[in-house]
Amino acid sequence: TNMEAPKLDPQFSGRWKLEHSQCENYDQMLREMGLGRFARWILRVFKPPIIEEYIISGDQLTIRMGERQGQGPPPTEMKFIVGQTTHFSMQGFGPTSAEMNWDEYGRLVVRHHINNGQFVTTSRLDSRGMMELTTVLPSGRTCRRVYSRV
């Protein structure tokens, strides 16, 4: 049988604000993901609102993170195509690559390859319309983040 790959769910499109996260140790999670010491300090001290924008076009997903507030740096933008490897560099993280696919339950899965291994983020919309992201780090630690629409 010839099964067509599922298209990205257009319900993921839009702006999302982090409501809460359940991480064993948020700073440790950011460190394992490769974020530098200074960037982790900025997040810890200033606690900027975390807003991400998801733009879906066919099998392409663009994620914009870090809205510009005044004179801040421009947002980081990542583009993924289902089933393809994407190479990019994020401020504070350095060069990385990632693949985006679907799992057997219809969840969006992104595998990020960084210097110290791989972390995997699974995304889904829950029954209340909230976006839930679960990240498994190279050490096996997990972090669950829940976003609401802005």
N, C-alpha and C positions, 0 to 999 in steps of 0.2 A: 504494500500500500504506500501511496505517496502522501505523507502528512506534511502539511504546510506548517512552518514554525508559527507559534502564536504571535500576534502583533502586540505591541505595547499597549497597555490599558490606558486610554485617554483620561481616565479619572485621576491618574497620577499627575497630570498637568496642573500647574498652578504654583502659587507661593505657599510655603509651609513654614510654620514657626515651631521651634522646639518647645514642647510643653514640659516634659520631664525626661530624665534618663535614669536608668537603673544600671549602674556599673559597679563592679567590685571595687575599682579604684580608677576614677576618671583620669587623673594625671598619669597613672601607669598605662592606661589604655592609649592615651595620646602619645606617650613615649614609645610604646610598642608599635604604634602606627607610623613612627618615624618623625613626629613633630618635634622640632628643636626646643631647647630649654627656654629661650626668650619668648617664643610664641606661646608656650604652655603657661608661662608667667603672666603674659598679657590676658589670656583667657581666664586665668584664676583670679587675677586682681580686678579686672574691669568687667568681667561677666557680660560681654556684649550679647544682645539678643541674637540668637542663631536663626536666621531665615534663609531658606533654600528655595530656589525656583526650579521647577522641573518643566521642561519644554519637550513635548513629544511630537515627532513627525515621522509617521510610518514606523520603521524599525530603528529609528535614531532617537536617543535620549540625550538632551543637553541639561546639565545640572550647573546652576550658578549659585555659588556659595559666597557669603560675606558681602552683603549689600554695602554699598558705599554710603558712609555716614559723614557728610561734610567733606573734609579733605583726606579721608582715609584712602587706602590702596584700592585699586579697582577689584571687582569681584573675581574670584577664581572661577573659571569655566571649564567643564569637562564634557566631552562629547563621546558617547558610546554608540556602537551599532551592534545589535543583537548578533552574537556568534563571532565577532571579530575582536582582535586584540587592539587596544588603544594605548598609545604611549603619550605621557604628559608629565608636566612638572608642576607641583603645587608649592606656593610660597610656604616655607617652613618645613616642607616634606622632602623636597628634592625630586629627582626623576623616579617615575614609577610606571607600571603598565597594569592594565586591567582588562578582563573579559566580562561581558555581560551576557547572561543567558536566562532561561527559565528553568525552574526545577519541576519535578513531577507533580507538584501541588499548584502550579501556576504562579508561584512567587518569583519575583525578579531577583536574580542572584548576581552579584558583582564580586569577582575574585581579583583582589589587588595584590600585585607582586612588588614587594619593597625589599630594601637591603637585608633585613633580618627574617625574611620569610614571606608568608602570605596571610592576608586576613580576608575574610569572606563576609559580605554584608547581604542579608536577605531582606527584601522589602515587600510589604503587603499592605493593603487597606483593610482595616478591621470593620466590624459591623456598624460602628458609629461614624465611619468615614474618616477616621484618624489614620495617618500613615505610621506604620510601625517598622522600624529598622532594627535588626538584630545583627550585631557584628561579633564574629568569633576571631580572636587574635591568634598570632602564632603560638602563644603560650597555652592556648586553650581557654583563656578567660573570655567572658562574654560581656557585652554591653547592649542593652535594649533602650532605644530612644523612641519617643512617641511625639509626633508632630500634628498640629491642627492647621487647617486652612487659614490663611490670612485674608 
